[in-house]
Amino acid sequence: MLVKDFFIYLFIMAGVTYLIRVIPFVIFRGKITNTFIKSFLYYVPYAVLGAMTFPAILFSTGNYVASAAGFAVACILAFKEKSLLTVAVFACAAALCINLICMAV
């Protein structure tokens, strides 16, 4: 890749990122009072994070059984209100154990 092309791509990416952050300020100048829109905007980050994380969970190990086991352990521990570190460590450990068992068989 040429240096010239790199900077063109960089400036285009910076412009798009800037526009994405500026457009809501331009469109919504006043305070949003509609409760439906406020509740919708409140849950958008959680929905986007879930939409990005869930496929990564399923395809991270290359073994769907190990991924499902790690996901199940994470859901159980999260339901029991364990800390984020505890959930992550035990989910990774469960996925690793199942992956090792599947490789041994």
N, C-alpha and C positions, 0 to 999 in steps of 0.2 A: 504494500500500500504506500502510495506517495504521501509525502508530508502535506502537500496541498489538499489532497483528498481527505486526509485525516481531519484537517482543520475545517473543511467544509462540512463534514459529517458532525464534527463537534459543535459548530455554530448552529446547525439545524437542530440538533438534539437540545442544545441550551435554549433555543427559541421556542421549541415545542414545550419543553418543561416550564418555561416562564409563562407561556400562554395558558397552560393548564392551571397554573396557580393564580393568574390575574383575572381570567374570565369570570370566575364566581364573584369577585369583588366588583366587577363592572356590571354584572347582571343584577346582583342583589345588593343594592346600595343601602336600603333601609333594613331594619330589624325584621327577621322572619317571624310572623305571628301565627301562621297557619300551623295547627298542631299536627296535622298529618305530615306535612313537609318536614317539620322539625323532628318528628319521630322517625321518618324515613331517613333523613340525613344522619340521625344518631346511630342507626344500625348499619349504615353503609360500610364503615371501616371493618366491622366484624364480619360482614358478609364477604367482603373482598378478601380479607385475611383467610377466612375459611375456604373460599374458592381457590386460593393459591396454595394453601397448606394441604388440603385433603388429597389432591392428586400426587403431591410430593410424598405423602405418607405411603400411598399405595405402590408407587414405582421406585421408591428409594432403595430397596434391597434387591430387587430383581426376582424376589420370591413372594408371591401374593399371600401365601400362608403365613410367612414370617411377618409381613407387613400387617396383615389382619390381626395377628396375635399381639403385636406391639400396639396397634391402635386400640384393641380391646382392653389391654392392660392400662393404657393411658386413660381411656374413658372411665374405667372402674375407679382408678385412683383419683381422677379429677372429680368424679361424682362424690367420692368420700372426702373431698376438699383438702387434699394433700397439696404440698407446695409445688410450684412449677418445676423446680429442680428434681424433686422426688419423682414426679410424674415422668419427666423426660428420661431420667436415669433408668427407672424400672421399665419403661416402654422400650428403650434401646436394648436393655439387657434381655427382655423377653424376645424381641425380634432376633437378637444375636443367637440366643439359645435355640430357638426354633430353626433358624437358618443353619446352625451347626448340626442339629439333629437331622434336618432334611438332606444335608450334604453327606452325612455319614451313612444314610440309608440307601 
